[in-house]
């Protein structure tokens, strides 16, 4: 099979880890993060909520998990709420903190979590209340669905995402110098940042395979002119590798 040479747009640490995994499979990954994670300082956050008030805690990303366990310092008890993660990688961070999160076996998005029977049971309890750990403005879909069900939702926003500052021709130069033949994005916001940063190189990117984590992001990609968005059905490396194994550059 021919090797993929992929533009990676996740946050820096995730790009580096993914590039190493790609190399083990004979592929090449070029890290060009389109999301910068800026943790909120503790002084700017509200007081930690009383977790006993919630029937479920949902953690939507690895940064939310990493920052959340530091800020909340949750200790599993019989009175603990049920913990849920959007994806296996996020669940792994929580497990390292001694928690036992549940997560969708397939799919790393809010839609997959919504279909998880254990989550349905948790939000079906009387007077259900859900705490969502996220970045600023993240995962509105899930909060909206819960609101439609009349379920009380609170958010703890632990970080903000911002777009990096690249020179106007940075993407074009990277495509040419490293002979890249595909792109990986992990979120709609990362895709929107890539669209703005790419500038005149966007039509070239849009003509090549774009690996995305969900149909929602695939739809956004199409609206931006992408001809070949590939839904990996998950944001993790396992989902990406499975998609790569069925396609040739």
NUBA-245216 format. One record per residue: x, y, z of N, C-alpha, C in turn. Coordinates in steps of 0.02 Angstrom, whole numbers, plus 50000, padded with zeros to 5 digits. Atoms other than C-alpha are relative to their C-alpha. Layout:
N
XYZXYZXYZ;...
! end
This chain:
249
500424994050000500005000050000500445006250000;499634993750001500615017549961499955003550067;499984996549936501085028650107499625006549995;500324993549993500025043150163500505004950028;499604994549974500855059850195499495005350021;500584996549975499635068950306500185006450038;499974993949960499445086550372499594998950063;500335001249936499015084850557499855006750033;500224993449977498035099050637499775000050073;500215000249930497685093350815500475004350043;499534996449956498465102250966500694996649999;499315002150012500365100450969500164993150028;499825006449969500555086051091499654994249966;500375005350035499205075951003500274998949930;499695000750065500005079450834500634995750005;499375003749992501665072850896499884992650013;500155006949985500905057050967499724996449938;500295003050060499905053950808500534998949946;499465000750049501425056850697500424993850015;499615005849981502365043550795499624993549982;500405005950017500935031050772499974999049925;500015000550073500835034950587500664997249974;499355002350022502695032050568500074992550009;499975007249988502515014750643499644996149946;500385003250053501285010750504500265001849930;499704998350064502405017750368499745006349967;500274993750026501505034350348500385005950030;499664993949977502105052150373499495005050025;500444994949973501305065350481500385006550011;499694993449993501705083950474499575004250047;500384996449948501175093350631499945007449985;500144992950010500355110150600499365001650039;500604999449958499165112850747499565005949979;500494994850013497585122650712499605001850061;500334998549937497035123050893500545000950054;499594998949941497975130751039499564999450061;500385000949938497375125451212500285004550053;499794995349948497455139251342499594998750063;500385001349939496955133151516499825006450036;500194994549957495985145151625500384999450065;499675000149934496935149951781499474998650053;500475002049948496135143251939499625006050028;500334994149971495765160752002499415002549958;500534997650043494645164051852499414995249997;500535005050002493595148351879499545000950060;500454999949941492055147151991500234994850051;499845005149950492155137052151499824993149973;500175006750025492185118252115499294998250021;500695001849983490385112052107499994993850045;500115006049960489725099252229499774994449954;500155005250049489775083652122499414995750020;500555004149977488475075052229499335002549973;500634997350027487165086452151499844997249931;500085002150070487395078151981499904992549994;500085007150015486805061651912500524997749949;499505001850050488095062151772500495005849989;499494995250020489715071051731500264997849931;499785001450068490175071951546500645003949986;499364996850016491975075551494500104999349924;500055000150072492115080451312500674999649964;499355000050034493995080551277500564998350049;499425001349957495715075751341500205006150041;499844994249957496105093751396499505001050056;500514999349948494455094351490500114994850055;499875005249951494895077951575500615001650042;499384998549965496665083051619499925005850049;500104994249957496155099951688499464998750052;500565001249955494545093651766500214996050061;499825004049942495345080451876500465003950047;499584995849956496605093251940499575004950039;500404994949968495285106251978499494997150049;500535003049958493925094952048500274995250052;499715005149956495065081952128499474994950021;500565004549983493635069352117500254993550031;499855006449968493725054452234499394995549992;500575004450010492625039752184499704997850067;500365002349941491315036052318499344997049978;500665002950016489655027152327499515005449977;500454994650018488835044152308500235003749937;499744996650059489855048852154499504999649943;500415000550060488925053251996500334995249950;499725004150054489155042451842500425004549955;499554996250044490615048551735499974997249930;500015002050070490555048351546500515004049961;499504996850042491875052351416499794999549927;500135000150072491695056951234500644997349967;499435003250032492975044351169500454996550048;499585004349959494205031551232500615003850027;499404996449977495695043551243499835004350061;500224996049943494735055251359499864995550060;500135004749945494155040251462500654997750032;499365002249972495965034851482500295004850050;499764995049952496415051151568499624999450065;500405000649939494985049051690500164993650038;499825006349968495455031051724500645000650040;499374999049964497195036551773499895003750066;500174996449938496365047451906499594995750047;500365004649956495485032251979499254999749986;500715000150017493785035351897499854994349953;500215005450044492785022651799499505002849949;500464997050048492065032351652499734994949951;500285003950054490925024751524500035004249937;499934996450063491105029251341499764995749942;500255004050056490445023951171500544995449973;499505004650028491315008451103500185001849928;499884997850069491165015850928499795007349994;500154992950009491255034350888500255004250058;499734995449949492095048750979499655006749996;500364993750005490715061650972499394999950045;500574999449956489205067951066499424995549978;500545004150026488015058550953500074992750023;499895006949978488815041850998499874999450075;500145000149928488755046151184499255000050013;500734999549991486915050651169499664993349991;500305006650013486555033051104500234994750049;499735004949953487515024451245499474998350052;500535001949952486275014451352500135002450071;499864997849932487165018751514499885007450009;500134992949995487045037251476499255001350000;500734999450001485215035451433499704998550069;500255001849934484945027051602500155005550051;499814994949952485885040651696499575006249994;500404993950009484915055051619499264998650007;500715001849990483295045451640499804999850073;500175000049929483405046351829499575006150018;500414994249979482165057651920500455006050018;499634993749986482765075751931500744999649978;499325000750025484295071651826500335006949989;499614993950009485645084951822500684998049973;499375001950034487185084351709500505005750003;499444995350002488855093151727500444998349940;499585001150059489845095251565500665003850009;499344997049997491715098351575500245001049928;499844998550070492295106951416500435006349995;499714993650014493185121551336499465005149987;500494994750012492335138151303499604998449937;500445000850057490835135451191499994993249968;499975006650031491105116951162499374995850009;500525005149995489855102951130499315002850014;500684997349991488265113351115499474995049982;500495004950022487395098951028499744996050059;500205004249944487395088351185499595004050050;500374995949952486825102551299499295001549973;500664998550029485405106651178499544993950004;500425006049997484795088551171499764998850072;500205000949930484805087551361499475005150019;500504994949986483865103951372499324998349971;500635002050031482565097351251499634994850041;500305005249957482275083051373499815002850068;500164997049936482055095351516500494998450055;499485001949952483665089851600500435006050015;499594994449980484625102851699500734998749982;499305000650023486375105951629500405005850028;499514994949980487855115351702500654998749963;499365000650034489515118751617500565002450044;499384997749970491255120051686500515000749944;499564998750057492325128351552500715001050026;499335000449970494135124251592500555003049956;499494997450045495055131051441499675003449940;500254997150063494875140851281500454997649943;499635001850060495395136051106500105006349958;499874994350044496205148650992500374997549938;499655001750062496915148550817500725002450004;499304997750000498815149250798500115005349947;499834994650047499635163450705500554997549952;499525002450050500465157050545500075005349946;499934995650058501175167050399499494998149946;500535000950049499975169050253500124994149954;499855005450047500875156250144500254993750034;499715005749964501315143650280499724993349977;500305006350021500075130250226500234998249930;499795001350069500515131950042500724997449998;499315002249998502365130250081500064992950028;499975006649969502065115050191499764994749950;500255004850048501035106350057500524998349947;499525001050053502365108749926500654996850025;499355002349976503925105650031499964992750024;500045006749970503285089650113499554995349959;500385004350047502225082849968499424996550036;500555002749961500695080550077499424998249955;500555002350043499235070850005499344999150037;500625000449962497915071850142500055004150063;500034995849940497355081150298499584996550052;500395002749944496725075850470499775005850044;500274995249951495585086750576499614996250053;500335003649945494845082050744499375003450025;500604996449977493455094950764499795005149948;500244994850045492385107450674500385006550009;499644993849988493295121850757500704999749970;499345000850031494985115050701499955000849924;500104999450072494305113750524499895007349980;500124992950015493675131750527500645004050005;499364996549994495375137750587500444998449940;499605002050058496225127850448499775003749937;500294996450058495055135650319500255007249998;499784993049999495535153150376500755000649990;499274999650004497395149750394500254998249930;499755002450065497565140750227499995005449947;500024994650049497055155950126499964997449929;500015002050071497455153649941500154992649990;499855007250006498015135649976499384995750014;500595004049983496255130550028499744995849942;500255004350054495675124749855500414993749989;499575005950007497175113049846499864995050056;500175004449944496795106150019499324996849990;500695002350007494945104649981499934994649947;500035005150053495315093749829500284993350023;499675006149976496265080849933499584996850055;500375003349946495605067950058500075003850066;500024996849935495105075750223499694995250050;500245004849951494945063850370499705003650060;500384996449949493635069650495499714995050050;500225004749948492935062250657499264998149998;500725001349997491065062850622499665002749938;500394997650057489715065850494499855007550007;500114992849991489395082950571500585004049972;499424996550026491165088450532500074998949925;499995001350073491055080150361499535004849964;500474995350030489525090850325500285007049997;499674993450000490475106550376500535000349946;499485000150051491905101350263499715000949930;500324999450066490745099450115499765007249989;500254993150007489995116650149500575004849985;499424995850014491765123750138500344998149934;499755001750067492065115449969500434993849997;499605006150002492945099350018499664994749957;500285004950046492695086249884499994992950028;499945007049978493195070749981500114999650076;499945001049927492875071450170499874992750017;500055007149982493125054250246499844999650075;500235000649931492145050650405500334993950032;499665005449964493275040350519499574997050055;500465002349947491835038350643500374999750067;499634999549938492955043650786500605004549991;499444995350003494305056150829500664996950020;499405003249976495555043650898500434997249945;499545002750050497055036250811499784993349972;500235006550024496255019050800499515000949942;500484998750053494825026050696500355002649937;499634997450058496035035550583500384994449965;499615005550030497145020250556499554995349962;500475004550035495635009750510499805003049933;500194996750063495125022650379500584999949950;499415000050044496885023850309500124993249969;499865006750024497005004950292499564997949942;500475001950054495535004550171500085004449938;499934995250055496135018650057500735000749979;499334998550025497625022949950500035007349982;499944992950017498295040549924499865001249926;
! end
